[in-house]
Amino acid sequence: MAVHGTTEATAVRTPNRGLRRLRRNIITIAGLCTLGYLILPNIVVMVFSFNKPNGRFNYQWQRFSTDAWSDPCGVADLCGSLGLSLQIALWATVGATVLGTMIAFALARYRFRARSGVNTLIFLPMAMPEVVMAASLATLFLNMGIQFGFWTILIAHIMFCLSFVVTAVKARVMSMDPRLEQAAQDLYASPLQTFLRVTLPIAAPGIAAGALLSFALSFDDFIITNFNAGSTVTFPMFVWGSAQRGTPVQINVIGTAMFLVAVLCVVVGQLAGARKRSKRS
């Protein structure tokens, strides 16, 4: 009887242990499932970049091939549109980062009459649908007689990315300890030296985050670009047009390369942060 009772008690404890482990790790499990769900489309794109379809559409696996990787510019106008998108994204990132950083410092450090109104306006591009902003900018350019092309796309992308930079930099600036700047001033540092050696290094992570987000948003944008591009074709517009006729495998190659570059940037950033933390400790 004693042995039988011990067995039942063990059987009861075992499920309880499993439930306790599940409860302790439920957040980790949910996070891994969400991460897998997000990465799954990128894995599919990566796998099909090594496919050699029989027809025009690269939607069904046929056979393994590295032809697209050996000739990524084998499709006409693909690399041209890619270079244009990279160029626009780079300049849009520079413009939005510079303007957004100045606006963020002004909103976080100074008090003026229209401050609350400006704060509200900053969030509008993030809250409203892209098609509204795209149509508004297109109407503005038409009324001003500006020809659609590279510059209209660039102006539209800077305006779209500006809000994201302001939000990222402002959050970083508001969390800064003002006593650090006061200590620099007590040590006879000029305003410029205080900004370059104290303020800017502390705000740098927020500025970098806003810049990376701007680059990704600008490179990936289709709606605003489509309204303000005219005859100019960026990489997202090329992908959309190719999808009507048949998606070439080279598009998967470019997508895979961009994904790997983004992952590499994240890994390098994490390693650099871990190295700094280890030095401090």
PAVO-823484 format. One line per 2 residues: number of its first residue (from 1); for each residue x, z, y of C-alpha. Coordinates in steps of 0.5 Angstrom, whole numbers, plus 2048, in hexadecimal, padded with zeros to 3 digits. Layout:
# PAVO-823484
NUM) X/Z/Y | ...
***
This chain:
# PAVO-823484
1) 800/800/800 | 806/802/805
3) 809/7FB/803 | 802/7F7/805
5) 801/7FB/80B | 808/7F9/80E
7) 807/7F2/80C | 801/7F2/810
9) 804/7F5/816 | 80A/7F0/816
11) 805/7EB/816 | 801/7ED/81C
13) 808/7EE/820 | 80A/7E7/81E
15) 805/7E4/822 | 805/7E9/828
17) 80D/7E7/828 | 80B/7E0/829
19) 806/7E1/82E | 80B/7E5/832
21) 810/7E0/832 | 80B/7DB/834
23) 809/7DF/83A | 810/7E0/83C
25) 812/7D9/83C | 80B/7D6/83E
27) 80E/7D4/845 | 814/7D1/842
29) 810/7CD/83D | 80B/7CA/842
31) 811/7C8/847 | 815/7C5/841
33) 80E/7C1/83F | 80D/7BF/847
35) 814/7BD/847 | 814/7B8/841
37) 80D/7B5/843 | 811/7B4/84A
39) 817/7B1/847 | 813/7AD/841
41) 811/7A7/846 | 819/7A6/848
43) 81B/7A6/840 | 816/7A1/83F
45) 819/79D/844 | 820/79E/842
47) 81E/79C/83B | 81B/796/83D
49) 821/794/841 | 824/792/83A
51) 81F/78E/838 | 81F/786/837
53) 817/784/838 | 815/77D/835
55) 810/77C/83B | 810/77E/842
57) 80E/785/842 | 812/78A/840
59) 80C/78F/83D | 80E/78F/835
61) 814/790/832 | 817/78A/82E
63) 81F/78B/82D | 825/78E/830
65) 829/78B/835 | 82E/78C/83B
67) 82D/785/83E | 829/788/844
69) 82F/78E/845 | 834/788/845
71) 830/784/84A | 82C/789/84F
73) 82C/784/854 | 829/77E/84F
75) 822/77E/852 | 822/77A/859
77) 821/77E/85F | 822/785/85B
79) 828/787/85E | 827/785/865
81) 820/789/865 | 824/78F/862
83) 82A/78E/868 | 824/78E/86D
85) 821/794/86B | 827/798/86A
87) 829/796/871 | 822/798/874
89) 822/79F/870 | 829/7A0/873
91) 828/79F/87A | 821/7A2/87A
93) 824/7A8/877 | 829/7A9/87C
95) 824/7A8/882 | 81F/7AD/87F
97) 824/7B2/87D | 827/7B2/884
99) 821/7B2/888 | 81D/7B7/883
101) 823/7BC/883 | 823/7BC/88B
103) 81B/7BD/88A | 81C/7C2/885
105) 821/7C6/889 | 81C/7C5/890
107) 816/7C8/88C | 81A/7CE/889
109) 81E/7D0/88F | 81A/7CF/895
111) 813/7D0/898 | 810/7CB/89C
113) 808/7C9/89D | 807/7C4/898
115) 80B/7C7/893 | 805/7C9/88E
117) 802/7C2/890 | 809/7BF/88E
119) 809/7C3/887 | 802/7C0/886
121) 804/7B9/887 | 80A/7BA/883
123) 806/7BB/87C | 801/7B5/87E
125) 805/7B0/87A | 806/7B4/874
127) 7FE/7B6/874 | 7FB/7AF/876
129) 7FB/7A9/871 | 801/7A4/871
131) 7FC/79E/872 | 7F9/7A2/879
133) 800/7A2/87C | 802/79B/879
135) 7FC/798/87C | 7FD/79C/883
137) 804/79A/883 | 803/792/882
139) 7FD/792/887 | 802/795/88C
141) 808/790/88B | 802/78A/88B
143) 800/78D/892 | 807/78D/894
145) 809/786/892 | 80E/789/88D
147) 810/784/888 | 810/787/881
149) 816/788/87D | 81C/78C/87C
151) 81B/790/882 | 814/792/882
153) 815/794/87B | 81B/799/87D
155) 817/79C/883 | 811/79D/87E
157) 815/7A0/879 | 819/7A5/87E
159) 812/7A7/881 | 80F/7A8/87A
161) 816/7AC/877 | 816/7B0/87E
163) 811/7B6/87C | 814/7B7/875
165) 81B/7B8/879 | 818/7BD/87E
167) 815/7C1/879 | 81B/7C2/874
169) 820/7C3/87A | 81B/7C8/87E
171) 81A/7CC/878 | 821/7CD/877
173) 822/7CE/87E | 81D/7D4/87F
175) 820/7D7/879 | 827/7D8/87C
177) 829/7DF/87F | 82A/7DE/886
179) 830/7E4/886 | 835/7DF/883
181) 834/7DB/889 | 834/7E1/88E
183) 83B/7E3/88A | 83E/7DC/88B
185) 83C/7DD/893 | 83F/7E4/893
187) 846/7E1/890 | 846/7DC/896
189) 844/7D6/893 | 841/7D1/897
191) 83A/7CE/896 | 83C/7C8/893
193) 841/7CC/88E | 83B/7D0/88C
195) 837/7CB/88A | 83C/7C7/887
197) 840/7CD/883 | 83A/7D1/882
199) 833/7CE/883 | 834/7C7/880
201) 837/7CA/879 | 831/7CE/878
203) 82C/7C9/87A | 830/7C4/876
205) 82C/7C5/86F | 825/7C4/873
207) 828/7BE/876 | 82B/7BB/870
209) 824/7BC/86C | 820/7B8/872
211) 825/7B3/872 | 825/7B2/86A
213) 81D/7B2/86A | 81D/7AD/870
215) 822/7A8/86C | 81D/7A9/866
217) 817/7A8/86A | 819/7A2/86E
219) 81C/79E/868 | 816/79F/864
221) 811/79E/869 | 80C/798/868
223) 805/799/86C | 809/79A/873
225) 80E/794/872 | 808/790/86F
227) 804/790/876 | 80B/790/87A
229) 80F/78B/877 | 80D/784/878
231) 811/77F/874 | 816/784/872
233) 816/786/86B | 819/78D/869
235) 81A/790/862 | 814/793/861
237) 810/78D/864 | 814/788/85F
239) 812/78D/859 | 80B/78C/85B
241) 80B/785/85C | 80F/784/855
243) 80A/788/851 | 805/783/853
245) 809/77D/850 | 80D/781/84A
247) 812/787/84B | 819/785/84A
249) 81D/78A/846 | 822/78B/84C
251) 81D/78F/84F | 81D/794/84A
253) 825/794/84B | 825/795/852
255) 820/79B/851 | 824/79E/84C
257) 82A/79E/850 | 827/7A1/856
259) 824/7A6/851 | 82B/7A8/84F
261) 82E/7A8/856 | 828/7AD/858
263) 82A/7B1/852 | 831/7B1/853
265) 830/7B3/85A | 82C/7B9/858
267) 831/7BB/853 | 837/7BB/858
269) 833/7BF/85D | 831/7C4/858
271) 839/7C5/855 | 83B/7C5/85C
273) 836/7CB/85E | 838/7CE/858
275) 840/7CE/859 | 83E/7D1/860
277) 83B/7D6/85E | 840/7D8/859
279) 845/7D8/85E | 841/7DD/862
281) 840/7E2/85C
***
